[in-house]
Amino acid sequence: MNKGYIICVDDEVSVLETLQEQLHNEFGKTHEIETARSAEEALALLDEIQASGYVIEVIITDQVMPGMKGADFLESVHKRSPDSIKILLTGQAGLDSAIHAINFGGLSRYVEKPWNIEDLTRDIRSLIEKFRQNLENQHLVNELNRRIKELEEENRKLQQTGE
């Protein structure tokens, strides 16, 4: 399997650098870790990665950013990449933004700053495993459906020649 992508979004450079370094240490062998300083920049990055045929497995975003807030960003992401894991990272815990992200953005986790890297990486590993299982299940379902169509076509041809 190709490397998956993890995208981190935060307007604070120090937070992005720390998160990128920590995630690279944990996931660098299996994932590309990309960063963006705004929701708009991240959406452009997401489109670019998807257009290249790669899979975005995890998106981690801050809630409080200039322009588009994290919950609204996740809503846009969810429309483009509904299966991606979405984590809302915030220093300003707000129940309203979490509820919005859960209801409309397909939120997988809500993490408060400062995060505990052991807990965060454990959660990400678990979520990636589920994500990959879902991809494999979808592949198997698609393969099964393809085979069913082949058998139905063979059956139809047999019925035509037998008539």
C-alpha positions in Angstrom: 0.0 0.0 0.0 1.2 3.5 -0.8 2.0 5.9 2.0 -1.1 7.5 3.4 -1.3 11.2 4.2 -1.8 13.0 7.4 -2.6 16.7 7.1 -2.2 19.0 10.1 -3.8 22.5 10.0 -3.1 25.3 12.5 -2.4 29.0 12.1 0.3 28.8 14.9 3.6 27.8 13.3 5.0 26.4 16.6 2.0 24.1 17.0 2.3 22.9 13.4 6.1 22.2 13.7 5.6 20.3 17.0 2.7 18.3 15.7 4.5 17.5 12.5 7.7 16.4 14.3 5.8 14.2 16.7 3.7 12.6 14.0 6.7 12.1 11.8 8.5 10.3 14.6 5.5 8.0 15.0 4.1 7.6 11.5 6.9 8.8 9.2 7.6 5.3 7.8 4.0 4.8 6.7 2.7 8.3 6.1 3.5 11.6 4.5 2.9 14.4 7.1 1.8 17.6 5.5 0.9 20.9 7.1 -1.2 24.0 6.2 -1.5 27.3 8.1 -5.2 27.9 7.1 -8.3 26.0 6.2 -8.2 27.4 2.7 -4.6 26.3 2.2 -5.5 22.8 3.6 -8.4 22.5 1.2 -6.1 23.2 -1.8 -3.6 20.7 -0.4 -6.3 18.1 0.0 -7.5 18.6 -3.6 -3.9 18.3 -4.9 -3.2 15.1 -3.0 -6.5 13.5 -4.0 -5.9 14.5 -7.7 -2.6 12.7 -7.5 -4.5 9.5 -6.5 -3.2 9.4 -2.9 -5.3 8.6 0.2 -5.7 11.2 2.9 -6.2 9.1 6.0 -6.0 11.7 8.8 -6.8 15.4 9.0 -6.0 17.2 12.3 -7.2 20.7 12.6 -7.2 23.5 15.1 -10.7 25.0 15.8 -9.8 28.6 16.3 -8.1 30.0 13.1 -8.5 33.2 11.1 -11.0 32.8 8.3 -12.7 29.4 8.4 -13.0 27.8 11.8 -12.0 24.1 12.2 -15.5 22.8 12.5 -16.5 24.5 9.2 -13.3 23.3 7.6 -14.1 19.7 8.6 -17.5 20.1 7.2 -15.9 21.0 3.8 -13.4 18.1 4.1 -16.2 15.7 4.9 -17.9 16.5 1.6 -14.7 15.9 -0.3 -13.3 13.0 1.7 -16.0 11.4 3.9 -14.0 8.4 5.0 -10.9 10.4 6.2 -10.3 10.5 9.9 -11.0 13.9 11.3 -9.5 15.2 14.5 -10.4 18.6 16.0 -7.6 20.0 18.1 -8.3 23.0 20.3 -7.0 25.1 23.1 -10.4 26.6 23.7 -12.8 23.8 24.5 -16.2 24.7 23.2 -19.1 22.3 23.2 -20.9 24.0 20.3 -17.9 23.7 17.9 -17.5 20.0 18.9 -21.1 19.3 18.3 -21.1 21.0 14.9 -18.0 19.1 13.9 -19.5 15.8 15.0 -22.8 16.4 13.3 -21.6 17.9 10.0 -17.9 17.2 9.7 -17.6 13.5 10.5 -15.4 14.2 13.5 -13.5 11.1 14.8 -11.9 12.7 17.8 -11.9 15.9 19.8 -8.5 16.6 21.4 -7.7 19.5 23.8 -4.4 21.4 23.7 -1.9 20.6 25.1 -2.3 17.1 23.8 -0.7 14.0 25.1 1.3 12.6 22.2 1.1 9.0 23.5 -2.7 9.2 23.7 -3.0 11.0 20.4 -0.8 8.5 18.5 -2.6 5.5 20.1 -5.9 7.0 18.9 -4.6 7.7 15.4 -3.2 4.2 15.1 -6.5 2.7 16.1 -8.4 5.0 13.7 -6.1 4.3 10.8 -6.5 0.5 11.4 -10.3 1.0 11.2 -9.9 3.2 8.2 -7.9 0.6 6.4 -10.2 -2.2 7.4 -13.1 -0.2 5.9 -11.2 0.3 2.7 -10.4 -3.4 2.5 -14.1 -4.2 3.2 -15.2 -1.8 0.4 -12.7 -3.4 -2.0 -14.1 -6.9 -1.1 -17.7 -5.7 -1.6 -16.8 -4.2 -4.9 -15.1 -7.4 -6.0 -18.1 -9.5 -4.9 -20.5 -7.2 -6.8 -18.3 -7.5 -9.9 -18.3 -11.3 -9.7 -22.0 -11.4 -9.2 -22.5 -9.4 -12.4 -20.2 -11.8 -14.2 -22.2 -14.8 -13.0 -25.5 -13.1 -13.9 -24.2 -12.4 -17.4 -23.0 -16.0 -17.8 -26.4 -17.2 -16.6 -28.2 -15.0 -19.0 -26.1 -16.2 -21.9 -26.7 -19.8 -20.9 -30.5 -19.2 -20.7 -30.4 -17.6 -24.2 -28.5 -20.5 -25.8 -30.8 -23.1 -24.0 -34.0 -21.5 -25.3 
